[in-house]
Amino acid sequence: MHLHDTPVPVLTKGKTGTGRLWTMERDDRPFGRPRAAGCGPLLLPDRSGAHAETWLGDFHGLVQAETFPRFGRLYEPGRKPGPLREATSWAHNRQRGG
């Protein structure tokens, strides 16, 4: 699973604010299988970790996402149905000094 968010301007109640356009890609196919990967966008009002907990639901396994403190609960060993394994990108890892 790969997650990425991009800030986008949104108009709410006559004012311009910033929303987050999330892109999620999933490709669980083994090498050489023809089954297509899945991809989908979500427009959300903020970067709350609660949003990620909701849409990741029962998923467990490897997740490549930006290093973001609000995602910490997703990687806890006691998470049900199982913990996520974090795979950060080199660019974001360099940004945080890791």
C-alpha positions in Angstrom: 0.0 0.0 0.0 1.3 3.5 -0.9 -0.3 6.6 0.6 0.4 10.2 -0.3 -1.4 13.5 0.5 -1.2 16.8 -1.3 -2.6 20.1 0.0 -5.3 21.6 -2.2 -7.4 24.8 -1.9 -11.0 24.2 -0.9 -13.9 26.6 -0.6 -16.1 26.1 2.4 -18.7 28.5 3.8 -17.5 31.2 1.5 -13.9 31.0 2.7 -10.8 29.4 1.1 -9.1 26.8 3.2 -6.7 23.9 2.7 -7.9 20.3 2.2 -5.9 17.2 1.7 -6.1 15.1 -1.5 -5.1 11.6 -0.5 -4.0 9.1 -3.1 -3.9 5.4 -2.2 -2.4 2.7 -4.3 -2.6 -1.0 -3.6 -0.8 -3.7 -5.5 -0.9 -7.1 -3.8 -0.3 -9.2 -6.9 2.6 -11.5 -7.0 5.2 -11.0 -9.7 3.8 -11.8 -13.1 0.1 -11.9 -12.3 -2.2 -10.0 -14.6 -4.6 -8.8 -11.8 -4.7 -5.0 -11.8 -3.7 -2.8 -8.9 -6.1 -0.6 -7.2 -5.9 3.2 -6.9 -8.2 5.8 -5.4 -8.3 9.4 -4.4 -10.0 10.9 -1.3 -10.5 14.6 -0.5 -10.4 15.2 3.3 -10.4 18.3 5.4 -7.1 17.7 7.2 -4.3 15.2 7.9 -5.8 13.6 11.0 -4.5 10.1 11.7 -8.1 9.1 12.4 -8.9 9.3 8.7 -6.1 6.8 7.9 -7.2 4.4 10.6 -10.7 4.5 9.1 -9.8 3.8 5.5 -7.0 1.3 6.1 -9.6 -0.7 8.1 -8.6 -4.4 8.1 -5.5 -3.9 6.0 -2.2 -5.0 7.5 1.2 -5.4 5.9 3.7 -3.0 4.3 2.7 0.6 3.9 4.8 3.2 2.1 3.8 6.6 3.4 5.2 10.0 4.4 6.7 10.0 7.8 4.0 11.7 9.8 3.6 11.6 13.6 -0.2 11.2 13.5 0.2 7.8 11.8 2.0 6.4 14.9 -0.9 4.3 16.1 -1.1 2.5 12.8 2.3 0.9 13.5 1.7 -0.2 17.1 2.2 -4.0 17.6 -1.3 -4.4 19.2 -3.2 -2.9 16.3 -6.0 -5.2 15.1 -6.1 -7.0 12.7 -2.3 -6.6 12.7 0.4 -3.9 12.7 1.5 -2.1 9.6 5.1 -2.2 8.6 6.4 1.2 7.7 8.4 1.8 4.5 9.3 5.4 4.2 10.6 7.1 1.1 14.2 8.2 0.9 13.2 11.9 0.3 10.9 12.0 3.4 13.4 10.1 5.5 16.1 12.6 4.6 13.8 15.5 5.5 13.4 14.3 9.0 17.1 13.6 9.4 16.8 9.8 9.5 
